[in-house]
């Protein structure tokens, strides 16, 4: 509980009506979640406007409101601000007593690889016996608490609540994904970041921000706004990441796989099995507090496949070093890391491989298929869940990216699915999206076997697989259940297989379970 006037001291109020100092028992931005004694903050969103729900909020017990536009309501304190989203972030942090300042917060942004990098970082910190919390696309997790995520980066009020709970659990380090939308919508406005990373930028999510330039500006703001005492980790192989070296007050650590002029470099890269082996060289001394890493070289032998995993691991290793973790501990953690669900995850590896990947956008599709091109196997079989309700442009771009790699991988046919029984209304594939996908495939003379249902598509795919082949389960929400369906079919078709062993890859999985 906090006095209203004390809470309001943290923001700039333009105008106020019915002023009185009262007890605030909580904050809400969703009228359905208002409790008696709450301060209700009206947020203008893309789909709805919180100002429309003030009467419902008051009925449920809201005792004061924050608005951007004056409202005709009586007998309740009302305060007008310029930007209610920023006000929400500031008020939330103030209400919970600025919890992120009491912990080390690591913010990870990129077009691709945020989730995998954050889980790698978490594995390194946990191996060093640090108490960690993780916030991202897959889940929010700390202590014994775990909750599937709705947003990559939660709304500011929810985020500050998680921070507060983590502080109560004595969490020392928080690893969180930071999306471009979160940066644009002020969700991380009051987060006290200690380490920030920008691994890569691709031309995705442009529709969300209007242009690539705006998309980059929002991503870059995580680096540009970092405090002087923080560290910024930048990838020299990405020109956009590299361009920020002189645009932040934070201390900068750089790495590269191709460019070896930074603090960390990569050499002797071997991707023949799909699982990278390489050496990391500390090119220049790195001093973090009382810990100093002298120039030296050490080996990395990743369990997770993919060329992109090299970059993700280089970023994670950098975070580990800046967190004061000894190199042998980093090596042990990164080498034993088994990956993140649906991120180029090998779920079956007997006489053929099944790889499960969320295949979200051209950047993700590129790194996934590039990795396949470096592996030794016979034939690629692709089962693709078309992205639903993401628009014609997104589906055309995804299709064109698949086509770009098709000839290199020997793909002459694609098994596509609408996953009708396995997606909700917001992920349904429209007729226009089907048409857009098929048009690109027809132009490339790639035959499409289109199935309404996911199990039918997977069953057909499994019937085509031979020894030494790769079956790629590709797609976002529509393919979430694909791995479980595929392994169930294999289990039923083969006698004498240990169920625990065959489903081991899905242990602790959240998606599609």
C-alpha positions as CSV (number, residue, x, y, z in Angstrom):
1,X,0.0,0.0,0.0
2,X,1.2,3.5,-0.8
3,X,-0.2,7.0,-0.5
4,X,-1.4,8.4,-3.8
5,X,0.5,11.7,-3.6
6,X,3.8,9.9,-2.8
7,X,3.2,7.7,-5.8
8,X,2.4,10.7,-8.1
9,X,5.7,12.5,-7.1
10,X,7.5,10.2,-9.6
11,X,5.6,11.4,-12.7
12,X,4.7,14.7,-14.3
13,X,1.0,15.5,-13.9
14,X,-0.3,18.0,-16.4
15,X,-3.7,18.6,-14.9
16,X,-5.7,17.1,-12.0
17,X,-9.3,17.0,-10.8
18,X,-11.0,15.9,-7.5
19,X,-7.6,15.8,-5.8
20,X,-7.2,14.0,-2.5
21,X,-4.5,11.9,-0.9
22,X,-5.8,8.3,-0.5
23,X,-4.3,4.9,0.1
24,X,-3.5,3.0,-3.1
25,X,-3.6,-0.8,-2.7
26,X,-2.5,-1.7,-6.2
27,X,-2.2,-0.6,-9.8
28,X,-4.1,-1.9,-12.8
29,X,-4.2,-1.1,-16.6
30,X,-6.8,-3.8,-17.4
31,X,-10.3,-3.1,-16.1
32,X,-11.0,-6.8,-15.7
33,X,-8.1,-7.1,-13.2
34,X,-9.0,-4.1,-11.0
35,X,-9.3,-4.7,-7.3
36,X,-10.8,-2.4,-4.6
37,X,-8.4,0.4,-3.8
38,X,-6.5,0.3,-7.1
39,X,-5.2,3.1,-9.2
40,X,-6.4,2.6,-12.8
41,X,-4.2,3.7,-15.6
42,X,-5.8,4.2,-19.0
43,X,-3.6,2.9,-21.8
44,X,-4.2,3.6,-25.5
45,X,-3.5,0.4,-27.4
46,X,-3.6,-0.6,-31.0
47,X,-6.8,-2.5,-30.6
48,X,-8.6,-0.8,-27.7
49,X,-8.4,2.3,-25.5
50,X,-8.4,1.9,-21.7
51,X,-10.3,5.2,-21.4
52,X,-13.4,3.3,-22.6
53,X,-13.3,1.0,-19.6
54,X,-13.1,3.6,-16.8
55,X,-16.7,3.0,-15.6
56,X,-16.0,-0.8,-15.3
57,X,-12.8,0.0,-13.4
58,X,-14.7,2.2,-11.0
59,X,-17.4,-0.4,-10.5
60,X,-14.7,-2.9,-9.6
61,X,-13.2,-0.6,-7.0
62,X,-10.7,1.8,-8.7
63,X,-10.2,4.8,-6.4
64,X,-8.3,7.1,-8.8
65,X,-7.5,7.2,-12.5
66,X,-4.6,8.3,-14.7
67,X,-5.7,9.5,-18.1
68,X,-4.3,11.1,-21.3
69,X,-7.7,12.8,-22.1
70,X,-10.0,14.3,-19.5
71,X,-13.0,12.1,-18.6
72,X,-16.5,13.1,-17.4
73,X,-16.4,11.2,-14.2
74,X,-17.2,12.7,-10.8
75,X,-16.0,12.1,-7.2
76,X,-12.8,10.3,-8.1
77,X,-9.3,11.7,-8.3
78,X,-8.3,12.1,-12.0
79,X,-4.8,13.0,-13.2
80,X,-3.8,13.8,-16.8
81,X,-0.4,12.8,-18.2
82,X,1.2,13.2,-21.6
83,X,2.1,9.5,-22.0
84,X,0.2,7.0,-19.8
85,X,2.4,4.1,-20.9
86,X,5.5,5.8,-19.5
87,X,3.5,6.8,-16.5
88,X,2.5,3.1,-16.0
89,X,6.2,2.1,-16.1
90,X,7.3,4.8,-13.7
91,X,4.4,4.3,-11.3
92,X,4.8,0.5,-11.3
93,X,8.5,0.8,-10.5
94,X,7.8,3.3,-7.7
95,X,5.0,1.2,-6.2
96,X,7.2,-1.9,-6.0
97,X,10.2,0.2,-4.7
98,X,12.4,0.0,-7.8
99,X,13.2,-3.7,-7.5
100,X,15.4,-4.0,-10.6
101,X,18.0,-1.7,-8.9
102,X,18.6,-4.4,-6.2
103,X,19.5,-7.2,-8.7
104,X,21.7,-7.6,-11.8
105,X,19.5,-7.3,-14.9
106,X,20.7,-8.6,-18.3
107,X,18.7,-7.4,-21.3
108,X,19.0,-9.4,-24.5
109,X,17.7,-8.1,-27.8
110,X,18.1,-9.3,-31.4
111,X,15.9,-10.1,-34.4
112,X,16.8,-13.7,-34.0
113,X,18.2,-15.7,-31.1
114,X,17.0,-13.8,-28.1
115,X,15.4,-16.9,-26.5
116,X,18.3,-19.2,-27.1
117,X,20.9,-16.7,-25.9
118,X,18.9,-15.9,-22.7
119,X,18.6,-19.6,-21.8
120,X,22.4,-20.1,-22.5
121,X,23.2,-17.1,-20.2
122,X,20.9,-18.5,-17.6
123,X,22.6,-21.9,-17.8
124,X,26.0,-20.3,-17.3
125,X,24.9,-18.3,-14.3
126,X,23.1,-21.3,-12.7
127,X,26.2,-23.4,-13.2
128,X,28.0,-20.8,-11.1
129,X,25.3,-21.3,-8.4
130,X,23.8,-17.9,-8.8
131,X,20.1,-17.6,-8.1
132,X,18.5,-16.5,-11.4
133,X,15.2,-15.4,-12.9
134,X,14.4,-15.6,-16.6
135,X,11.8,-13.6,-18.5
136,X,11.1,-14.2,-22.2
137,X,9.2,-15.7,-25.0
138,X,8.8,-19.2,-23.5
139,X,8.3,-18.5,-19.8
140,X,8.8,-16.5,-16.7
141,X,10.8,-18.6,-14.2
142,X,12.4,-18.0,-10.8
143,X,12.8,-20.3,-7.8
144,X,10.0,-22.9,-8.0
145,X,7.7,-20.6,-9.9
146,X,7.1,-21.1,-13.7
147,X,4.5,-19.5,-15.9
148,X,4.1,-19.7,-19.7
149,X,4.6,-16.3,-21.4
150,X,2.0,-14.3,-23.2
151,X,4.4,-11.6,-24.3
152,X,8.2,-11.8,-25.0
153,X,8.6,-8.8,-22.6
154,X,5.7,-8.3,-20.2
155,X,3.8,-5.1,-19.8
156,X,5.7,-2.7,-17.4
157,X,3.3,-3.3,-14.4
158,X,3.6,-7.1,-14.8
159,X,7.4,-6.9,-15.3
160,X,7.9,-4.8,-12.1
161,X,5.7,-7.3,-10.2
162,X,7.9,-10.2,-11.4
163,X,11.0,-8.2,-10.3
164,X,9.4,-7.6,-6.9
165,X,8.6,-11.3,-6.5
166,X,12.2,-12.3,-7.6
167,X,13.7,-9.9,-5.1
168,X,11.7,-11.6,-2.3
169,X,13.1,-14.9,-3.5
170,X,16.7,-13.5,-3.2
171,X,17.2,-13.7,-7.0
172,X,20.6,-12.1,-7.8
173,X,20.6,-12.1,-11.6
174,X,17.7,-11.7,-14.0
175,X,18.0,-12.6,-17.7
176,X,15.3,-11.1,-19.9
177,X,14.5,-10.9,-23.6
178,X,13.7,-7.3,-24.7
179,X,11.5,-7.1,-27.8
180,X,11.3,-4.1,-30.1
181,X,7.7,-3.7,-29.1
182,X,8.6,-3.5,-25.5
183,X,11.2,-0.8,-26.2
184,X,8.6,1.2,-28.3
185,X,5.8,0.9,-25.8
186,X,7.9,1.8,-22.7
187,X,7.6,-1.6,-21.0
188,X,11.2,-1.5,-19.9
189,X,11.3,2.3,-19.3
190,X,12.2,1.9,-15.6
191,X,14.4,-1.3,-15.8
192,X,17.9,-0.8,-14.4
193,X,19.9,-2.8,-16.9
194,X,23.5,-3.9,-15.9
195,X,24.4,-5.7,-19.1
196,X,22.7,-5.3,-22.5
197,X,23.3,-7.1,-25.8
198,X,22.4,-6.6,-29.4
199,X,23.3,-9.7,-31.4
200,X,21.8,-9.1,-34.8
201,X,19.3,-7.0,-36.7
202,X,17.3,-8.3,-39.7
203,X,14.5,-6.8,-41.8
204,X,11.7,-8.4,-39.8
205,X,8.9,-6.9,-37.7
206,X,8.8,-3.8,-40.0
207,X,5.0,-4.0,-40.1
208,X,4.9,-3.5,-36.3
209,X,6.9,-0.3,-36.5
210,X,6.2,1.3,-39.9
211,X,9.8,1.1,-41.3
212,X,13.1,-0.7,-40.8
213,X,14.7,2.5,-39.6
214,X,12.2,2.8,-36.8
215,X,12.6,-0.9,-35.9
216,X,16.3,-0.4,-35.7
217,X,15.9,2.8,-33.6
218,X,13.9,1.0,-31.0
219,X,16.3,-2.0,-30.9
220,X,19.3,0.4,-30.7
221,X,17.7,2.3,-27.8
222,X,18.5,-0.5,-25.4
223,X,22.2,0.1,-26.1
224,X,22.1,3.9,-26.5
225,X,20.2,4.4,-23.2
226,X,22.4,2.0,-21.1
227,X,23.9,3.7,-18.0
228,X,27.6,4.5,-17.9
229,X,28.2,1.8,-15.3
230,X,26.6,-0.9,-17.5
231,X,28.2,-3.1,-20.2
232,X,27.0,-3.2,-23.8
233,X,27.9,-6.4,-25.8
234,X,28.0,-5.9,-29.6
235,X,28.5,-8.2,-32.5
236,X,31.1,-6.9,-35.0
237,X,29.7,-9.2,-37.7
238,X,26.4,-7.4,-37.7
239,X,26.9,-3.9,-39.2
240,X,23.9,-2.5,-37.2
241,X,25.2,-3.8,-33.9
242,X,28.8,-2.6,-34.8
243,X,27.5,0.9,-35.6
244,X,26.5,1.4,-31.9
245,X,30.0,1.1,-30.5
246,X,30.4,4.9,-30.1
247,X,26.7,5.6,-29.4
248,X,26.5,4.5,-25.8
249,X,27.9,5.7,-22.5
250,X,28.1,2.1,-21.3
251,X,31.4,0.2,-21.4
252,X,31.5,-1.9,-24.6
253,X,32.6,-5.5,-25.2
254,X,32.7,-6.7,-28.8
255,X,32.9,-10.1,-30.4
256,X,33.0,-11.5,-33.8
257,X,33.1,-14.8,-35.7
258,X,34.3,-13.4,-39.0
259,X,35.7,-10.1,-37.6
260,X,38.4,-10.8,-35.1
261,X,39.2,-7.3,-34.1
262,X,37.1,-7.3,-30.9
263,X,37.5,-8.5,-27.4
264,X,36.5,-12.0,-28.3
265,X,37.0,-13.9,-31.5
266,X,36.1,-17.4,-32.8
267,X,38.4,-19.7,-34.8
268,X,38.6,-23.4,-35.9
269,X,34.8,-23.6,-36.5
270,X,33.6,-27.1,-37.3
271,X,30.0,-27.6,-38.2
272,X,30.2,-30.9,-40.0
273,X,27.8,-32.7,-37.6
274,X,25.5,-29.7,-37.2
275,X,26.8,-29.1,-33.7
276,X,29.5,-26.5,-33.6
277,X,33.0,-26.9,-32.3
278,X,35.3,-23.9,-32.1
279,X,37.8,-22.0,-30.1
280,X,37.1,-18.7,-28.3
281,X,40.0,-16.3,-28.0
282,X,40.1,-13.4,-25.5
283,X,42.0,-11.0,-27.7
284,X,42.3,-8.1,-25.2
285,X,42.2,-8.1,-21.3
286,X,38.8,-7.8,-19.8
287,X,38.5,-6.4,-16.3
288,X,35.2,-6.7,-14.3
289,X,35.4,-5.4,-10.8
290,X,38.1,-7.5,-9.1
291,X,38.1,-10.1,-11.8
292,X,40.4,-9.9,-14.8
293,X,40.6,-12.2,-17.8
294,X,43.9,-12.1,-19.6
295,X,44.3,-12.9,-23.3
296,X,43.8,-16.7,-23.7
297,X,42.1,-19.3,-25.8
298,X,39.6,-22.0,-24.8
299,X,37.5,-24.7,-26.6
300,X,33.7,-24.9,-27.0
301,X,31.9,-28.0,-28.1
302,X,28.2,-27.2,-28.3
303,X,25.4,-29.7,-27.8
304,X,23.0,-27.5,-29.6
305,X,23.2,-27.4,-33.4
306,X,23.3,-24.5,-35.8
307,X,25.6,-21.8,-37.1
308,X,23.4,-19.3,-35.3
309,X,24.2,-21.1,-32.1
310,X,27.8,-19.9,-32.5
311,X,26.7,-16.3,-32.3
312,X,24.3,-17.0,-29.5
313,X,26.9,-18.7,-27.5
314,X,29.5,-16.0,-28.1
315,X,27.0,-13.4,-26.7
316,X,26.2,-15.7,-23.8
317,X,29.9,-16.3,-23.1
318,X,30.5,-12.6,-23.1
319,X,27.7,-12.1,-20.5
320,X,29.3,-14.9,-18.4
321,X,32.6,-13.2,-18.4
322,X,31.1,-9.8,-17.5
323,X,29.3,-11.6,-14.6
324,X,32.6,-12.8,-13.2
325,X,32.0,-16.5,-14.0
326,X,35.3,-18.5,-14.3
327,X,36.1,-19.8,-17.8
328,X,36.0,-23.5,-16.9
329,X,32.5,-23.0,-15.4
330,X,31.4,-21.2,-18.6
331,X,32.8,-24.0,-20.7
332,X,31.0,-26.7,-18.7
333,X,27.7,-24.8,-18.8
334,X,27.8,-23.9,-22.5
335,X,28.9,-27.4,-23.6
336,X,26.2,-29.2,-21.6
337,X,23.4,-26.8,-22.6
338,X,20.7,-28.8,-24.4
339,X,19.0,-26.0,-26.1
340,X,15.6,-24.3,-26.0
341,X,12.4,-25.9,-27.2
342,X,11.6,-25.4,-30.8
343,X,14.9,-23.6,-31.6
344,X,16.6,-26.0,-34.1
345,X,15.9,-28.7,-31.5
346,X,16.8,-32.2,-32.5
347,X,14.0,-34.3,-31.0
348,X,14.8,-37.6,-32.6
349,X,18.1,-38.9,-33.8
350,X,18.1,-42.6,-34.5
351,X,18.3,-43.8,-38.2
352,X,17.1,-40.3,-39.2
353,X,16.8,-36.9,-37.6
354,X,13.7,-34.9,-36.7
355,X,14.5,-31.2,-36.1
356,X,11.9,-28.9,-34.6
357,X,12.2,-25.2,-35.3
358,X,9.8,-22.2,-34.9
359,X,10.7,-20.8,-38.4
360,X,9.2,-17.4,-37.5
361,X,10.6,-15.0,-40.1
362,X,13.1,-14.8,-43.0
363,X,16.0,-14.2,-40.6
364,X,15.2,-17.3,-38.6
365,X,14.5,-19.4,-41.7
366,X,17.8,-18.3,-43.2
367,X,19.9,-19.4,-40.2
368,X,18.0,-22.7,-39.9
369,X,18.3,-23.7,-43.5
370,X,21.9,-22.4,-43.6
371,X,22.7,-24.8,-40.8
372,X,21.1,-27.6,-42.6
373,X,23.2,-26.9,-45.7
374,X,26.3,-27.4,-43.6
375,X,25.2,-30.8,-42.2
376,X,25.9,-34.2,-43.5
377,X,22.6,-36.1,-44.3
378,X,20.8,-37.6,-47.3
379,X,17.5,-35.8,-48.0
380,X,15.5,-32.9,-46.4
381,X,11.7,-33.3,-45.9
382,X,10.0,-30.1,-44.8
383,X,6.7,-29.9,-43.0
384,X,5.7,-26.3,-42.7
385,X,2.9,-24.8,-40.7
386,X,1.8,-21.7,-42.6
387,X,1.8,-18.6,-40.3
388,X,-1.8,-17.6,-39.5
389,X,-3.2,-14.1,-39.3
390,X,0.3,-12.5,-39.9
391,X,-0.7,-11.1,-43.3
392,X,0.1,-11.7,-47.0
393,X,3.5,-9.9,-46.8
394,X,4.8,-12.0,-44.0
395,X,3.8,-15.3,-45.7
396,X,5.2,-14.2,-49.0
397,X,8.5,-13.3,-47.4
398,X,8.7,-16.6,-45.5
399,X,7.9,-18.5,-48.7
400,X,10.5,-16.6,-50.8
401,X,13.1,-17.4,-48.1
402,X,12.3,-21.1,-48.2
403,X,12.5,-21.0,-52.0
404,X,15.9,-19.4,-51.9
405,X,17.3,-22.4,-50.0
406,X,15.2,-25.1,-51.8
407,X,17.5,-25.9,-54.6
408,X,20.6,-25.9,-52.3
409,X,18.9,-28.4,-50.0
410,X,17.3,-30.5,-52.8
411,X,13.7,-29.6,-51.7
412,X,11.3,-30.2,-54.6
413,X,8.1,-30.6,-52.5
414,X,6.8,-29.2,-49.3
415,X,4.2,-30.6,-46.9
416,X,2.2,-27.7,-45.6
417,X,-0.5,-27.6,-42.9
418,X,-3.1,-25.1,-41.6
419,X,-3.1,-26.9,-38.2
420,X,-6.8,-26.1,-37.9
421,X,-7.4,-28.0,-34.7
422,X,-4.2,-26.9,-33.1
423,X,-4.4,-23.1,-33.3
424,X,-6.6,-20.5,-31.7
425,X,-8.6,-17.9,-33.5
426,X,-5.8,-15.4,-33.6
427,X,-3.5,-17.8,-35.4
428,X,-6.0,-19.1,-38.1
429,X,-4.6,-19.1,-41.6
430,X,-6.6,-17.0,-44.0
431,X,-7.4,-17.8,-47.6
432,X,-5.3,-14.9,-48.7
433,X,-2.3,-16.3,-46.7
434,X,-2.7,-19.7,-48.3
435,X,-2.9,-18.1,-51.7
436,X,0.2,-16.0,-51.1
437,X,2.3,-19.0,-49.9
438,X,1.1,-21.2,-52.8
439,X,1.8,-18.6,-55.5
440,X,5.4,-18.3,-54.5
441,X,5.8,-22.1,-54.4
442,X,4.1,-22.4,-57.8
443,X,6.5,-19.8,-59.3
444,X,9.4,-21.9,-58.0
445,X,7.8,-25.1,-59.3
446,X,7.8,-26.6,-55.8
447,X,4.9,-29.1,-55.2
448,X,2.8,-28.4,-52.1
449,X,0.9,-31.1,-50.3
450,X,-1.5,-29.0,-48.2
451,X,-3.2,-30.6,-45.2
452,X,-5.9,-29.0,-43.0
453,X,-4.7,-30.9,-40.0
454,X,-1.2,-31.2,-38.4
455,X,-1.3,-35.0,-37.6
456,X,-2.1,-35.8,-41.2
457,X,0.8,-33.7,-42.5
458,X,3.2,-35.3,-40.0
459,X,2.0,-38.8,-40.8
460,X,2.6,-38.2,-44.5
461,X,6.0,-36.7,-43.8
462,X,7.1,-39.7,-41.7
463,X,6.0,-42.0,-44.5
464,X,8.5,-40.3,-46.8
465,X,11.6,-40.4,-44.5
466,X,14.4,-42.9,-45.2
467,X,17.6,-43.7,-43.3
468,X,20.0,-40.8,-43.0
469,X,17.3,-38.2,-43.9
470,X,16.2,-35.0,-42.0
471,X,12.6,-34.3,-41.3
472,X,12.2,-30.6,-40.4
473,X,9.1,-29.6,-38.4
474,X,8.9,-25.9,-39.2
475,X,6.5,-23.2,-38.1
476,X,5.3,-21.1,-35.2
477,X,2.0,-21.6,-33.3
478,X,0.8,-24.1,-35.9
479,X,3.7,-26.5,-35.3
480,X,3.8,-26.2,-31.5
481,X,2.3,-29.7,-31.2
482,X,4.2,-31.2,-34.1
483,X,7.1,-32.8,-32.0
484,X,4.7,-34.6,-29.7
485,X,2.5,-35.8,-32.5
486,X,5.6,-37.1,-34.5
487,X,7.1,-38.9,-31.5
488,X,3.8,-40.5,-30.6
489,X,3.5,-41.9,-34.1
490,X,7.1,-43.3,-34.0
491,X,6.4,-44.8,-30.6
492,X,3.3,-46.5,-31.8
493,X,4.9,-47.8,-34.9
494,X,8.0,-49.4,-33.3
495,X,8.0,-52.1,-30.7
496,X,10.5,-52.3,-27.9
497,X,11.2,-48.6,-27.7
498,X,11.5,-47.1,-24.2
499,X,8.9,-44.3,-23.9
500,X,11.0,-42.2,-21.5
501,X,13.9,-42.3,-23.9
502,X,11.9,-41.4,-27.0
503,X,10.1,-38.5,-25.3
504,X,13.2,-37.3,-23.4
505,X,13.6,-34.3,-25.8
506,X,10.2,-33.0,-24.7
507,X,11.0,-33.1,-21.0
508,X,10.0,-29.8,-19.3
509,X,8.6,-28.5,-22.6
510,X,5.8,-26.0,-22.5
511,X,4.7,-25.5,-26.1
512,X,2.3,-28.1,-27.4
513,X,2.1,-30.0,-24.2
